[in-house]
Amino acid sequence: MKVRSLLCFRLFLISSIVISAWNISAAQFQYTRSTDLPSIRISYDDLDALLSKCYRLAQTANASITNSEAKDSLKIAFDQQEIKTAGHALSGTTRLPKTLQEYDYDFAMYDAPVASIQINLSDSYRKIYVSGTSADEVEAVFTQLERGFLEHSVNFTGRRFRLWCSAILNLVFILGAVCSAAYGLGAGWKKWPLVFVLSVAGMILLFTLPFERWLPGMAAFKDDASFIIRRAPEISFVSLVIGVIAIPLGILVPMWLNKKSSEKPSTQPHAIPPVADEDHFID
């Protein structure tokens, strides 16, 4: 009896180890593709169309899987609000804002050719992730997503761009304030307080204006994502920078030109005294 019990226990232990090893080995055969995305500007309709196309590709690839059910969910956030819904379409979601700046999509199906699709789009973090047991199917879905988002990518915006611009403009304004004060106090320049005040005002504007709304890393538009709409934040930002920098330059450049013209030596010829006519010397 003891021998039989010991034999059954050994068989159970061996079978458990074999099953666990099989599950681990099966779980290891997962093909994964992921990448980070640049800044994105896209309309709701284009975003829905891209996700619908990828969802159909995943469903077609997983058509042979009958013992598992696909689940997908969508989470969006705006104005300190968060909406979660099943599916991938924005068209059926109520209370959508005109501009969306955070979008998270998740697709999951256990042990399938396309087992997972994750899309994370926000101001500071934008990434797509696809995994599954079939390398070809995963590559097809990933390529479709990557190509679709890159068609709506933009430059000169996003959190990193804002940090670099803020650092450079702060340096320009600090140098403007320090140099204008030093030159004005040392050389008696009467207009230095104006340049100093404008430089300080520029530094204050950099910390108060909503640049994260003007230059977001991700923006989905409810109506249109044409060139003017997509580039409007950059145009506004560049116009602001040009306007702020042009004010002190409009004062400093004429002053520099006047100083150069005053230091330039005169090149006018000296007046030649008139020569007396010979007829005046004849009696």
RADA-V512389 format. One record per pair of residues at least 6 apart in sequence whose C-alpha atoms are under 6 Angstrom apart, sorted by the first residue. I is the first residue (numbers start at 1). GAP is how many residues later the second one is. D is the distance in whole Angstrom. If there is no record, write none. Layout:
i;gap;d
I;GAP;D
I;GAP;D
This chain:
i;gap;d
30;102;5
30;103;5
31;100;5
31;101;5
31;102;6
31;104;6
32;98;6
32;99;4
33;96;6
33;97;5
34;94;6
34;95;4
35;92;6
35;93;6
36;90;6
36;91;4
37;89;5
37;90;6
39;114;5
39;115;6
39;178;5
39;179;6
40;112;6
40;113;4
40;178;5
41;111;6
41;178;5
41;179;6
42;110;6
42;178;5
42;183;6
43;177;5
43;178;4
43;179;6
43;181;6
43;182;5
44;177;6
44;178;5
48;41;6
54;87;6
58;56;6
62;51;6
70;38;6
70;39;5
71;36;6
71;37;5
72;15;5
72;34;5
72;35;4
73;12;6
73;13;4
73;14;5
73;32;6
73;33;5
74;10;6
74;11;5
74;14;6
74;30;6
74;31;5
75;8;6
75;9;4
75;29;5
76;6;6
76;7;5
76;26;6
76;27;5
77;25;5
98;123;6
98;124;5
99;121;6
99;122;5
100;119;6
100;120;5
101;21;6
101;117;5
101;118;5
102;19;6
102;20;4
103;18;5
104;15;6
104;16;5
105;13;6
105;14;5
106;11;6
106;12;5
107;9;5
107;10;5
108;7;6
108;8;5
109;6;5
112;20;6
113;19;5
113;20;4
113;21;5
114;18;4
114;24;6
115;16;6
115;17;4
116;14;6
116;15;5
117;12;6
117;13;5
118;10;6
118;11;5
119;9;5
120;6;5
120;7;5
122;96;5
123;93;6
123;94;4
123;95;5
124;35;6
157;58;5
158;57;6
158;58;5
158;59;4
170;33;6
173;26;5
176;23;6
177;19;4
177;22;5
180;12;5
184;8;5
195;53;6
214;19;5
215;18;6
